């Protein structure tokens, strides 16, 4: 049962967190492009799609810690320092996504999708710059969690 839980946990992480990291990273340049070409519906559609991917996959990604905790319980490592650190970093990544990335994407999209024919380029550029930083932090947090999961103290892999 532990192997099944671990497999579902790893697959869920790849399938849900991967698209969020990619879409969040693509959003700032796409928003800048959409602001530079306000009449181009393709640019705006790209920004909308990237924001939708981030929102939807953020919700679905809840299965990752659920199966991670179930796996940790079956391995009897719930109190391990590497796991507690991973949980804390996962919570922090979720906060960065939910409190910083998604709202900033929403404000950039609102500026681009407003009733005006010309978007507020300064706002979109500023928000895109902030999003680049927030996305970098988000990705760094997930990379750290991944490393902790692979190179965990007391690993039974012998590596």
N, C-alpha and C positions, 0 to 999 in steps of 0.2 A: 504494500500500500504506500509505503514511503516513496518508492521510486515513481509511482504514478503521480503522487502529489508534487514531487519535485519536477517531473516532466511537465505537468500542467502549469506549475509556477513559472518555469523557464519559458515555456511557449507563450504564456500570457504576457510575460515581460517583453518578449521579442515582438509579439503581434500588437501590443497596445502602446507600450512606451516608445518603441522605435518610431512609429508614425508621428507621435507628438513631438519628439525631438527634431525630426526632420522638418515637419510642417512649421513648427515654431521658429526654426532656423531660417526657413525660406520666407517667412512672413515679412520681416523688415525690408529686404530688397524688393519684394513684390509690392509692398505698400509705397515705397519710393517710386517705383516704376508707374504705379497707378496714379500717383500724384503728379508725375511728370507728363502723363498723357490722360488728362481728365475726361476726354470724350471717348476713350477706348473701353468698351464694355468687357473686352477679354481680360484686361488688367484687373478691373474691379471684380470680375468673376473669379479670378485666381485668388485674390485676397479673401473673398468670401469663402471660397472652398478651403483655403488653408486655415482660416479661423474655425470653420465648421469641423474640420478634422481634429483640431486641437480640443474643441469642446466635447465632441462625441467620444473620442478616445480617452480623454481625461476621466470621463464617467466610467467607461468600460474598464479602465485600468485598475479600478478598485479590486478586481479579482486577483491582481498580483500580490498585494500584501495578505489577502485572505488565504490564498493557497500557500504563501510563504510562511505564514504563522502556523498553518496546519502541518506543513512539512517540518518546521522547527519543533513543533510539539511532538511529532512522531519520532524525531531524532533526539529528543530530550535535551535541546540546546537553548531553550527559551531564555535562560538567565545568562547566556554567554555574552561577554563584552562586545564581541564583533557583531553579534546579532542586535543587541540593544543599540549600538552605534548605527547599524544599518537601518533600524526602525526609525531612529531619530532623524537620520538624513533623508529617509523616504518621506517622513512627515514634513520636513523642511522643503523638500522638492515639491510636494503637493501644495504647500502654502505659496511657494514662488509661482507655481502654475496658476493656482486659483485666485490668488490675491494680486498678482503683478502682471503675469503674461496675458491671461485671458481678458482682464479689464482693459489693459492698454491696447490689445488688439481690437477690442470693441470700440474704443475711442478713436483709433485710427480709421477703422472701418466706417464709423459714424461720420467722421470728417470727410472721408472720401465719398460716402454715399449720401451726403446731405442734399438738401433741396437746391443748394447753390450749384451753379454750373462750374464754379472754380473752387476746388478744395483748398483748405488752409494748408499750403505747402509747408510753412514753418512748423505748424503743429504736427503734421504727418512726419516730417524729418526728425523732429525732436522725439516723438513717440517711437519712431523706428530705431533711433539710436538707443533709447532706453530699453526697448525690446531686445536689441542685440545683446546688451549687457545682461538682462534678466535671463534670456535664453542661454547664454553662456554659463551663468551660475547654475541654472536648472540642469544643463547637460553635464557640468562638472560634478554636481551632486549625484546624478545617476551613474556616472562613470566610477565614482568612489564607491557607491553601493555595489556595483558590479564587481569591482576589484575585491571588496570585502567578502563577497559571496564566493569568489573563485579562490582567493588566497586567504582563507579564513584560518585563524589559529586552531590548532587541534584537528586539522583536516585529516580525514582517513584515506585520502588519495595517495599520500606518501610523496606528493610533489612539493 
